[in-house]
Amino acid sequence: MSHRLSFIVILVGIAALGLFLISRPGAVSQPEDPSAYAGGPAQVTTLKLEPERVVLTDTFPGRVAAYRRIEIRPQVTGIIKKRLAEGGTQVEAGQVLFEIDPAPLEADFETAKAGVMRAEGALAHARQEIARAKALMAENVTSRKNYEQAQNDLTTAEANLAEAQAVAHRKMLDLDFATIRSPIKGYVGRTLSDEGALASSQTELAVVQELDRVYVDLRLPATKLDGVQSAAEQGLGPVEILDADGKPHPRPGRLVLSDVTVDPGTGNAMVRVAAENPGLGLLPGMYVRARLPRGVLPDALLVPEEAVVRAGAGEAQIAVVTVDGRAERRDVALGEAIGGRLVVTSGLKAGETIIIRGQDRVQDGARVSPVIAARDAAPAARKQ
């Protein structure tokens, strides 16, 4: 019995001690800051939002075309005697590419010159006849009809001489056309004819292309055409050309032509960009992409992509550091993606400080220890 009484006394004593401890002021305190559970404010990387002028761009696929492409065709028919151009080499304007055997053309030219001499002789004789007819008419020895016939013979002789001279000039041109020259400075493609081949006006001997400058032909939706044209007129920036690997071409391009028709099947329109081509980095037929300006945001707020978190329903949120040093999650609306950053269209204001790293470690309302990020730490957007 004494043991049971002692046990009851001990239990009553423990209960009284517990009630005493609970009733003491400040004996058990609830943390006011969620970060107190982690041993202090969480360290986060922050960035102060500043408005920027950003040029909006769109990227479109395209093909490279030569600035000028000339098909070399002979203007006379004959056997190719010499081929003086090698495929893939650069030629100057006026440089000889092919020579057609001139012997038949020289013979034709000599024949035409003989025709000129014959016509000159006939004209001299007609002039003598008209002079004689005039003298006889003055003495009333010949009839008016004979005098008029002499005048007609003179006119015919003059016409025959003019015709013979024209034929001779044409034959001289044909002889000159036997030497085929490049009309432009450029690069000779693969030659299609060699010595001994018969050349005619239907024969394509070679192709010369000007490649120091090239065109890039792009097709883009007609709905974007107005923005691209307006941006070019405002001078918002050059066109950046990217090769198939995404490497930028060393020289920017410029918009030189917009088609005035739209393909009814695709709804696309064609635009043409011109660019300098040092080192022949762009060759006709190559697939490239071009980044064209289409508008400008004068006071854009851009945030790094890593600063954006998604709520349960997928809404975009960004953590903001309040004036009292606490994290506050904001619902934001996002726009364009530019160079690794996103345009915020609503939900933030210029001058606010956002958390770009470490926001996943803090709760809404928790105190934070901000570390300011360097401005060049975030991906750069294209600005002017």
Secondary structure as GFF3:
##gff-version 3
##sequence-region A 1 384
A	DSSP	alpha_helix	2	23	.	.	.	ID=ss1
A	DSSP	three_ten_helix	34	38	.	.	.	ID=ss2
A	DSSP	beta_strand	42	48	.	.	.	ID=ss3
A	DSSP	beta_strand	52	72	.	.	.	ID=ss4
A	DSSP	beta_strand	78	83	.	.	.	ID=ss5
A	DSSP	beta_strand	90	91	.	.	.	ID=ss6
A	DSSP	beta_strand	96	100	.	.	.	ID=ss7
A	DSSP	alpha_helix	103	138	.	.	.	ID=ss8
A	DSSP	alpha_helix	144	177	.	.	.	ID=ss9
A	DSSP	beta_strand	179	181	.	.	.	ID=ss10
A	DSSP	beta_strand	186	188	.	.	.	ID=ss11
A	DSSP	beta_strand	198	199	.	.	.	ID=ss12
A	DSSP	beta_strand	206	221	.	.	.	ID=ss13
A	DSSP	three_ten_helix	222	224	.	.	.	ID=ss14
A	DSSP	alpha_helix	225	234	.	.	.	ID=ss15
A	DSSP	beta_strand	240	242	.	.	.	ID=ss16
A	DSSP	beta_strand	253	258	.	.	.	ID=ss17
A	DSSP	beta_strand	268	276	.	.	.	ID=ss18
A	DSSP	three_ten_helix	278	280	.	.	.	ID=ss19
A	DSSP	beta_strand	287	300	.	.	.	ID=ss20
A	DSSP	beta_strand	302	304	.	.	.	ID=ss21
A	DSSP	three_ten_helix	305	307	.	.	.	ID=ss22
A	DSSP	beta_strand	308	310	.	.	.	ID=ss23
A	DSSP	beta_strand	316	321	.	.	.	ID=ss24
A	DSSP	beta_strand	327	331	.	.	.	ID=ss25
A	DSSP	beta_strand	333	338	.	.	.	ID=ss26
A	DSSP	beta_strand	341	346	.	.	.	ID=ss27
A	DSSP	beta_strand	353	357	.	.	.	ID=ss28
A	DSSP	three_ten_helix	359	361	.	.	.	ID=ss29
A	DSSP	beta_strand	368	372	.	.	.	ID=ss30
A	DSSP	three_ten_helix	375	377	.	.	.	ID=ss31
###
